[in-house]
Amino acid sequence: MSEIEPAVEDLRHATRRFYDTVADAYAAALPDTRAEAPLDLGTIAQFVADLPRGDGVVVDAGCGSGRMLTHLNGLGVSSVIGFDLSPAMVAQARAAHPDVLIEVADLTALPMQDAAARGILCWYAVIHTAAEELPAVFAEARRVLAPGGGILLGFQAGAGERLIQRAYGHDVSFEAILHEPHEVAALVKAAGFDVTTVAERAARGRERHAQGFVLARRR
């Protein structure tokens, strides 16, 4: 076992514990897309517009309480499924979307057949993924996407980590990971995607960090 693997597993367990703790408060605080800026929502609209036609599902990978599943439905995406690392978050998402398949899963091991999806939305899920594990995440995304399928990543932009304290009214703290958009784009390209958009916007309102977005299509 490499030195990276125990650290990655520790981060995974810490992430699950954190979101299991704050799931109820998170769902109440973020019921919809009111926290997103117009540019953020524009990237999602472009992702949907670029989706290839076909019968494949669109995956919300790191779906949290399911608010982006609602948003995708509102944009006309009818066949959606969701995955999240936190069982408590999955319970929230299932309660909001009883007719949608939503399961507990890690970004590096999605319970799907090869080429079964036509799109993957990974909205602020890789903020809990170490840089050295990103290639595994993107390789798994490529596996489950059909050729031409799209992926959209949203994340806090920058280098290093940010400390989240007293999150959602709970006496818990957690460190999230910042990623440089062009570095993420390079890794996505190396995993077998054609990158179509790399964007970064400045922090606004109560945000402390810039926000990054990468949109790509599987070769």
N, C-alpha and C positions, 0 to 999 in steps of 0.2 A: 504493500500500500504506500502510495506517495505521501509526502508531507502535506500536499494540497487537500487530499481527500478528507482527513479528519476535520480540517478547518471548514470545508464546504459543508460537511454533515452537521457540524455545530451551528453554522449559520442557518441551515435549513430548519433545524429543531428550534432555534431561537425565533425564527420568523413564524413558525407555526404557533408557538406559545404566545407570541405577541398578538397575533391576529385572533387567536381563540379568546384571548382576554378582552380585546376591544371590539369584538364583532358587533354586539348589540349597539354600542354607542357609535361605531363607524357607520352602520346602516342608517341610523337616525340622523347623523350629521351630514352624510353624503347620499341623499336619496335619489339624486338625478345628476345632470351635468352642469348645474349652476356654478360649480367651482372651475369649470373649464373656460378658457378664453376663446374668442371667436376663431383665432388661428388654430387652436387645438382641435376644435370641432370641425374646422375646415379640413384638417388632415384626415380625420375619420371619414368625412364625406368623400374625399378623394379616394381613400382606400376602398370604400364601397363602390364608387363609380368605376374603379379599375378592376373589380372582381370579374373573373371570367364567368361566362354563363355555364350552367351545368347543374348537376344534382348534388354536388358536394356540399358539405356543411361549412359554416363559418364558425370558427372556434374563438371564444373569448378565453384566452390562456392567462390565468391569474384573474379570474372574474370577480373576486371579492364578493360583495353582497349582491351582485347582479345588475348594477345600475347601467353598465354598458350593454348588457343584453337587451335591456329596455330601449336604449338608444339605437342599437342596431335594428331592432324591430321597427322603431319609428322611421328609420331610413329605408324601410322596405325589405330588409333582410329577414326572411321568414324561417329559414332552416339554420338554427344556431344551437350550439352546445357550449357548456362552460366547464372549466377546470380550475381548481384552486387548491393550494397546499393546506389551507386551514379548514378542518371539519366544521368549525363554528361558522365560518364565512360561507361554506357550501350550504349549511342549513339555512342561513339567511337568504341566499340566492334561490334555493329551492322553494322557500316559502313565497317569494316574490314571483317565481316562474314555475308553478307546479307542473306545467306541461313540457318543460325543457329538460333535456338530459344534462345534469350537472353532477360532477364527481370530484372526489379528492384525488389530486394528481400533482406530480412535480413537473416543471417545465422541461426537464430532461428525459421524462418517461411518460409521455402522453398515451393513454390507453386507446389508441386508434390504429387502424390498419394503414398500411402505406398508401400514400396518394389519395386519402379519403376526404381531404378538405380542400376547399377552393379559396379559403382565406383564414388568416390567424391575426386577431387583434391581441396584442400584448401590451396593455395599457398600464404603465407604471408597475409592472411586475418585475422587471429586471433591476429595479432599485434594490432588490434583495438578492441579487446574483453577483458574485465576485467576478471580476474581469476574467480570471482564468477559467471560469466555467461558462462564459458566454459562448465559446465555440460549440460546446455540447448542446446548449439551448438552441442555437441556430441550426445545428445538424439535425436535431430532432424535429424542428419546424420544417426543414426541407423534406424529411422523411414522410411526414403526414400530409404535406401539400402536394396536390397534383401539379404537373408542369403548367406554368403560367399563373399559378395561385399566388396571392399577395400576402404580405406580412407588413403590419404597421407596429412600430415600437414607439412608446412614449415614456419619458424618464426625466429625472432631474439631471441637468447638464453640468459638467465640471469634473474635477478630479478629487479623489479622496472620499471621505465619508461625511455625513451630516448626522447630528444627534437629534433624535426626536425625544422630547421630554414631556411627561404628563400628557401622553397622547390620549385624545378623546375623553378627557376627564378621569383617566385612570392613573394611578401612581406607578407607571411603568415607563421605562426609557428604552430606546432602541436605536441602533445605528443603521442608517440606510446608505447605499453606495451611489456615488455620482459617476456618470460616464460621459466621456467626450463624444459628441455626435459623430464626428468624422472617424473616430476610432471604432465606434460601433458599426458604422457603415462599412468600414474596411473588413471587419470580421464577418458581417453579413455577406459581403461580396465573396469572401474566401470560402464561405459555406455553400456557395452555388446559387447565388441570387444576383439579379441585376438591380442595382440600387437606382430608384427613380427620383427620390426626394430625400434631401438631408436639410433639416431646418432647426434653427435655434431661436428662441425669443427671450428677451430679458424678463427678469422677475417682475411681477406686477402685484399690486395689493399687498397682502400679507406674505407673499412668497419670499423666500430668502435666496433662492437659486434660480438660474436660468432653466429653461425647459427645452429638451431636445426631442426630435422626432426623426425617425428613419422609416421610409416606405420603400419596399422592394418587391420584386417579382421572382418567383422560382424559375430557374432555367429548365 
